[in-house]
Amino acid sequence: MSTMLTSVYRVTIAAPDAVRTVSAATEREVALMAESVLRQHEGETLAVGFWVDCSDAAAGRRIAAYLTDLALELEHA
């Protein structure tokens, strides 16, 4: 019997104070969840790292590009 994973998109965010992983079944959901975590570090996002885990390489690149742009925006907010 095989089990299907429902959370196929995962973003791990490493901040100076904690490491947090969010996961969701869609690219959009995980991006919004990761955005919420990044917003907690507004003004210090250059000290925050993240990585994306998913089976769709193109989606992983889109999520990473979105979060990188957001982190730069929040750094200068």
BAVEX-940750 format. One record per residue: residue number from 1; x, y, z of N, C-alpha, C in turn; residue in three letters. Coordinates in steps of 0.2 Angstrom, whole numbers, plus 5000, padded with zeros to 4 digits. Example, Ala and Ser with C-alpha at 12.3 -4.5 7.8 and 13.67 -1.06 7.14 Angstrom:
// residues 2
<site resi="1" n_c1="5066" n_c2="4972" n_c3="5039" ca_c1="5062" ca_c2="4978" ca_c3="5039" c_c1="5066" c_c2="4984" c_c3="5039" resn="ALA"/>
<site resi="2" n_c1="5064" n_c2="4989" n_c3="5035" ca_c1="5068" ca_c2="4995" ca_c3="5036" c_c1="5064" c_c2="5000" c_c3="5039" resn="SER"/>
//
This chain:
// residues 77
<site resi="1" n_c1="5004" n_c2="4994" n_c3="5000" ca_c1="5000" ca_c2="5000" ca_c3="5000" c_c1="5004" c_c2="5006" c_c3="5000" resn="MET"/>
<site resi="2" n_c1="5003" n_c2="5011" n_c3="4995" ca_c1="5007" ca_c2="5017" ca_c3="4995" c_c1="5003" c_c2="5023" c_c3="4998" resn="SER"/>
<site resi="3" n_c1="5007" n_c2="5027" n_c3="5001" ca_c1="5003" ca_c2="5033" ca_c3="5004" c_c1="5006" c_c2="5039" c_c3="5000" resn="THR"/>
<site resi="4" n_c1="5001" n_c2="5043" n_c3="4998" ca_c1="5003" ca_c2="5049" ca_c3="4994" c_c1="5003" c_c2="5055" c_c3="4999" resn="MET"/>
<site resi="5" n_c1="5009" n_c2="5059" n_c3="4998" ca_c1="5010" ca_c2="5065" ca_c3="5002" c_c1="5006" c_c2="5070" c_c3="5000" resn="LEU"/>
<site resi="6" n_c1="5002" n_c2="5074" n_c3="5004" ca_c1="4998" ca_c2="5079" ca_c3="5002" c_c1="5002" c_c2="5086" c_c3="5002" resn="THR"/>
<site resi="7" n_c1="5007" n_c2="5086" n_c3="5007" ca_c1="5011" ca_c2="5092" ca_c3="5007" c_c1="5018" c_c2="5091" c_c3="5002" resn="SER"/>
<site resi="8" n_c1="5017" n_c2="5094" n_c3="4996" ca_c1="5022" ca_c2="5093" ca_c3="4992" c_c1="5027" c_c2="5098" c_c3="4991" resn="VAL"/>
<site resi="9" n_c1="5025" n_c2="5104" n_c3="4994" ca_c1="5030" ca_c2="5110" ca_c3="4994" c_c1="5032" c_c2="5112" c_c3="5001" resn="TYR"/>
<site resi="10" n_c1="5038" n_c2="5113" n_c3="5002" ca_c1="5041" ca_c2="5114" ca_c3="5008" c_c1="5046" c_c2="5120" c_c3="5008" resn="ARG"/>
<site resi="11" n_c1="5046" n_c2="5125" n_c3="5013" ca_c1="5051" ca_c2="5130" ca_c3="5013" c_c1="5053" c_c2="5130" c_c3="5020" resn="VAL"/>
<site resi="12" n_c1="5060" n_c2="5130" n_c3="5021" ca_c1="5063" ca_c2="5130" ca_c3="5027" c_c1="5066" c_c2="5137" c_c3="5028" resn="THR"/>
<site resi="13" n_c1="5065" n_c2="5140" n_c3="5033" ca_c1="5067" ca_c2="5147" ca_c3="5034" c_c1="5072" c_c2="5147" c_c3="5041" resn="ILE"/>
<site resi="14" n_c1="5078" n_c2="5149" n_c3="5040" ca_c1="5083" ca_c2="5149" ca_c3="5045" c_c1="5084" c_c2="5156" c_c3="5047" resn="ALA"/>
<site resi="15" n_c1="5082" n_c2="5158" n_c3="5053" ca_c1="5083" ca_c2="5165" ca_c3="5055" c_c1="5088" c_c2="5164" c_c3="5061" resn="ALA"/>
<site resi="16" n_c1="5091" n_c2="5170" n_c3="5063" ca_c1="5096" ca_c2="5170" ca_c3="5069" c_c1="5093" c_c2="5166" c_c3="5075" resn="PRO"/>
<site resi="17" n_c1="5087" n_c2="5167" n_c3="5076" ca_c1="5084" ca_c2="5165" ca_c3="5082" c_c1="5080" c_c2="5158" c_c3="5082" resn="ASP"/>
<site resi="18" n_c1="5079" n_c2="5155" n_c3="5076" ca_c1="5075" ca_c2="5149" ca_c3="5075" c_c1="5075" c_c2="5147" c_c3="5068" resn="ALA"/>
<site resi="19" n_c1="5074" n_c2="5140" n_c3="5067" ca_c1="5073" ca_c2="5137" ca_c3="5060" c_c1="5065" c_c2="5135" c_c3="5060" resn="VAL"/>
<site resi="20" n_c1="5062" n_c2="5137" n_c3="5055" ca_c1="5055" ca_c2="5135" ca_c3="5054" c_c1="5054" c_c2="5133" c_c3="5047" resn="ARG"/>
<site resi="21" n_c1="5050" n_c2="5127" n_c3="5047" ca_c1="5048" ca_c2="5124" ca_c3="5041" c_c1="5040" c_c2="5125" c_c3="5040" resn="THR"/>
<site resi="22" n_c1="5038" n_c2="5127" n_c3="5034" ca_c1="5031" ca_c2="5127" ca_c3="5032" c_c1="5030" c_c2="5123" c_c3="5026" resn="VAL"/>
<site resi="23" n_c1="5025" n_c2="5119" n_c3="5026" ca_c1="5023" ca_c2="5115" ca_c3="5020" c_c1="5016" c_c2="5115" c_c3="5018" resn="SER"/>
<site resi="24" n_c1="5014" n_c2="5114" n_c3="5012" ca_c1="5008" ca_c2="5115" ca_c3="5009" c_c1="5007" c_c2="5111" c_c3="5003" resn="ALA"/>
<site resi="25" n_c1="5001" n_c2="5110" n_c3="5001" ca_c1="4999" ca_c2="5106" ca_c3="4995" c_c1="5000" c_c2="5110" c_c3="4989" resn="ALA"/>
<site resi="26" n_c1="5000" n_c2="5116" n_c3="4989" ca_c1="5001" ca_c2="5120" ca_c3="4983" c_c1="5007" c_c2="5125" c_c3="4983" resn="THR"/>
<site resi="27" n_c1="5009" n_c2="5127" n_c3="4978" ca_c1="5015" ca_c2="5132" ca_c3="4977" c_c1="5012" c_c2="5139" c_c3="4980" resn="GLU"/>
<site resi="28" n_c1="5007" n_c2="5141" n_c3="4979" ca_c1="5004" ca_c2="5147" ca_c3="4981" c_c1="5003" c_c2="5147" c_c3="4989" resn="ARG"/>
<site resi="29" n_c1="5001" n_c2="5142" n_c3="4992" ca_c1="5000" ca_c2="5141" ca_c3="4999" c_c1="5006" c_c2="5142" c_c3="5003" resn="GLU"/>
<site resi="30" n_c1="5011" n_c2="5138" n_c3="5000" ca_c1="5018" ca_c2="5138" ca_c3="5004" c_c1="5021" c_c2="5144" c_c3="5003" resn="VAL"/>
<site resi="31" n_c1="5020" n_c2="5148" n_c3="4997" ca_c1="5023" ca_c2="5154" ca_c3="4997" c_c1="5020" c_c2="5159" c_c3="5002" resn="ALA"/>
<site resi="32" n_c1="5014" n_c2="5159" n_c3="5002" ca_c1="5010" ca_c2="5164" ca_c3="5007" c_c1="5012" c_c2="5162" c_c3="5014" resn="LEU"/>
<site resi="33" n_c1="5013" n_c2="5156" n_c3="5016" ca_c1="5015" ca_c2="5154" ca_c3="5023" c_c1="5022" c_c2="5156" c_c3="5024" resn="MET"/>
<site resi="34" n_c1="5027" n_c2="5155" n_c3="5019" ca_c1="5034" ca_c2="5158" ca_c3="5020" c_c1="5034" c_c2="5165" c_c3="5020" resn="ALA"/>
<site resi="35" n_c1="5030" n_c2="5169" n_c3="5016" ca_c1="5030" ca_c2="5176" ca_c3="5017" c_c1="5028" c_c2="5178" c_c3="5024" resn="GLU"/>
<site resi="36" n_c1="5023" n_c2="5175" n_c3="5027" ca_c1="5021" ca_c2="5177" ca_c3="5033" c_c1="5027" c_c2="5176" c_c3="5038" resn="SER"/>
<site resi="37" n_c1="5031" n_c2="5171" n_c3="5038" ca_c1="5036" ca_c2="5170" ca_c3="5042" c_c1="5042" c_c2="5176" c_c3="5041" resn="VAL"/>
<site resi="38" n_c1="5043" n_c2="5177" n_c3="5034" ca_c1="5048" ca_c2="5182" ca_c3="5033" c_c1="5046" c_c2="5189" c_c3="5035" resn="LEU"/>
<site resi="39" n_c1="5040" n_c2="5190" n_c3="5035" ca_c1="5037" ca_c2="5197" ca_c3="5037" c_c1="5039" c_c2="5198" c_c3="5045" resn="ARG"/>
<site resi="40" n_c1="5039" n_c2="5193" n_c3="5048" ca_c1="5041" ca_c2="5193" ca_c3="5056" c_c1="5048" c_c2="5196" c_c3="5057" resn="GLN"/>
<site resi="41" n_c1="5052" n_c2="5196" n_c3="5051" ca_c1="5059" ca_c2="5198" ca_c3="5052" c_c1="5060" c_c2="5204" c_c3="5047" resn="HIS"/>
<site resi="42" n_c1="5055" n_c2="5208" n_c3="5046" ca_c1="5056" ca_c2="5214" ca_c3="5042" c_c1="5062" c_c2="5218" c_c3="5045" resn="GLU"/>
<site resi="43" n_c1="5066" n_c2="5221" n_c3="5040" ca_c1="5071" ca_c2="5225" ca_c3="5042" c_c1="5078" c_c2="5221" c_c3="5044" resn="GLY"/>
<site resi="44" n_c1="5077" n_c2="5215" n_c3="5044" ca_c1="5083" ca_c2="5210" ca_c3="5046" c_c1="5083" c_c2="5204" c_c3="5041" resn="GLU"/>
<site resi="45" n_c1="5080" n_c2="5204" n_c3="5036" ca_c1="5079" ca_c2="5198" ca_c3="5031" c_c1="5085" c_c2="5196" c_c3="5028" resn="THR"/>
<site resi="46" n_c1="5090" n_c2="5200" n_c3="5028" ca_c1="5097" ca_c2="5198" ca_c3="5025" c_c1="5100" c_c2="5193" c_c3="5029" resn="LEU"/>
<site resi="47" n_c1="5098" n_c2="5193" n_c3="5036" ca_c1="5101" ca_c2="5188" ca_c3="5041" c_c1="5097" c_c2="5182" c_c3="5041" resn="ALA"/>
<site resi="48" n_c1="5092" n_c2="5181" n_c3="5036" ca_c1="5087" ca_c2="5175" ca_c3="5036" c_c1="5089" c_c2="5172" c_c3="5030" resn="VAL"/>
<site resi="49" n_c1="5090" n_c2="5165" n_c3="5030" ca_c1="5091" ca_c2="5161" ca_c3="5024" c_c1="5085" c_c2="5156" c_c3="5023" resn="GLY"/>
<site resi="50" n_c1="5084" n_c2="5154" n_c3="5017" ca_c1="5078" ca_c2="5149" ca_c3="5016" c_c1="5080" c_c2="5144" c_c3="5011" resn="PHE"/>
<site resi="51" n_c1="5077" n_c2="5139" n_c3="5011" ca_c1="5078" ca_c2="5134" ca_c3="5005" c_c1="5071" c_c2="5131" c_c3="5004" resn="TRP"/>
<site resi="52" n_c1="5070" n_c2="5129" n_c3="4997" ca_c1="5064" ca_c2="5126" ca_c3="4995" c_c1="5065" c_c2="5119" c_c3="4993" resn="VAL"/>
<site resi="53" n_c1="5060" n_c2="5115" n_c3="4995" ca_c1="5060" ca_c2="5108" ca_c3="4994" c_c1="5054" c_c2="5106" c_c3="4990" resn="ASP"/>
<site resi="54" n_c1="5054" n_c2="5104" n_c3="4984" ca_c1="5048" ca_c2="5101" ca_c3="4980" c_c1="5051" c_c2="5097" c_c3="4974" resn="CYS"/>
<site resi="55" n_c1="5046" n_c2="5093" n_c3="4972" ca_c1="5048" ca_c2="5089" ca_c3="4966" c_c1="5048" c_c2="5093" c_c3="4959" resn="SER"/>
<site resi="56" n_c1="5045" n_c2="5098" n_c3="4959" ca_c1="5044" ca_c2="5102" ca_c3="4953" c_c1="5050" c_c2="5108" c_c3="4953" resn="ASP"/>
<site resi="57" n_c1="5055" n_c2="5107" n_c3="4949" ca_c1="5061" ca_c2="5112" ca_c3="4949" c_c1="5059" c_c2="5119" c_c3="4947" resn="ALA"/>
<site resi="58" n_c1="5054" n_c2="5119" n_c3="4942" ca_c1="5052" ca_c2="5126" ca_c3="4940" c_c1="5048" c_c2="5129" c_c3="4946" resn="ALA"/>
<site resi="59" n_c1="5044" n_c2="5126" n_c3="4949" ca_c1="5040" ca_c2="5129" ca_c3="4955" c_c1="5045" c_c2="5131" c_c3="4960" resn="ALA"/>
<site resi="60" n_c1="5050" n_c2="5127" n_c3="4962" ca_c1="5055" ca_c2="5128" ca_c3="4967" c_c1="5058" c_c2="5135" c_c3="4965" resn="GLY"/>
<site resi="61" n_c1="5060" n_c2="5136" n_c3="4959" ca_c1="5063" ca_c2="5142" ca_c3="4957" c_c1="5059" c_c2="5148" c_c3="4957" resn="ARG"/>
<site resi="62" n_c1="5052" n_c2="5147" n_c3="4956" ca_c1="5047" ca_c2="5153" ca_c3="4956" c_c1="5047" c_c2="5155" c_c3="4964" resn="ARG"/>
<site resi="63" n_c1="5046" n_c2="5150" n_c3="4968" ca_c1="5045" ca_c2="5151" ca_c3="4975" c_c1="5051" c_c2="5155" c_c3="4978" resn="ILE"/>
<site resi="64" n_c1="5057" n_c2="5152" n_c3="4976" ca_c1="5063" ca_c2="5155" ca_c3="4978" c_c1="5064" c_c2="5162" c_c3="4976" resn="ALA"/>
<site resi="65" n_c1="5062" n_c2="5164" n_c3="4970" ca_c1="5063" ca_c2="5170" ca_c3="4967" c_c1="5058" c_c2="5175" c_c3="4970" resn="ALA"/>
<site resi="66" n_c1="5052" n_c2="5173" n_c3="4971" ca_c1="5047" ca_c2="5177" ca_c3="4975" c_c1="5049" c_c2="5179" c_c3="4982" resn="TYR"/>
<site resi="67" n_c1="5052" n_c2="5174" n_c3="4986" ca_c1="5054" ca_c2="5175" ca_c3="4993" c_c1="5060" c_c2="5179" c_c3="4993" resn="LEU"/>
<site resi="68" n_c1="5065" n_c2="5179" n_c3="4988" ca_c1="5071" ca_c2="5183" ca_c3="4988" c_c1="5069" c_c2="5190" c_c3="4986" resn="THR"/>
<site resi="69" n_c1="5064" n_c2="5191" n_c3="4982" ca_c1="5062" ca_c2="5198" ca_c3="4980" c_c1="5059" c_c2="5201" c_c3="4987" resn="ASP"/>
<site resi="70" n_c1="5054" n_c2="5197" n_c3="4990" ca_c1="5051" ca_c2="5199" ca_c3="4996" c_c1="5056" c_c2="5201" c_c3="5001" resn="LEU"/>
<site resi="71" n_c1="5061" n_c2="5197" n_c3="5002" ca_c1="5066" ca_c2="5198" ca_c3="5008" c_c1="5070" c_c2="5204" c_c3="5006" resn="ALA"/>
<site resi="72" n_c1="5071" n_c2="5206" n_c3="5000" ca_c1="5075" ca_c2="5212" ca_c3="4998" c_c1="5070" c_c2="5218" c_c3="5000" resn="LEU"/>
<site resi="73" n_c1="5064" n_c2="5217" n_c3="4998" ca_c1="5059" ca_c2="5223" ca_c3="4999" c_c1="5058" c_c2="5224" c_c3="5007" resn="GLU"/>
<site resi="74" n_c1="5058" n_c2="5219" n_c3="5011" ca_c1="5057" ca_c2="5219" ca_c3="5018" c_c1="5063" c_c2="5222" c_c3="5021" resn="LEU"/>
<site resi="75" n_c1="5069" n_c2="5221" n_c3="5018" ca_c1="5075" ca_c2="5223" ca_c3="5021" c_c1="5076" c_c2="5231" c_c3="5021" resn="GLU"/>
<site resi="76" n_c1="5073" n_c2="5233" n_c3="5016" ca_c1="5073" ca_c2="5241" ca_c3="5015" c_c1="5067" c_c2="5244" c_c3="5017" resn="HIS"/>
<site resi="77" n_c1="5062" n_c2="5241" n_c3="5020" ca_c1="5056" ca_c2="5244" ca_c3="5022" c_c1="5057" c_c2="5248" c_c3="5028" resn="ALA"/>
//
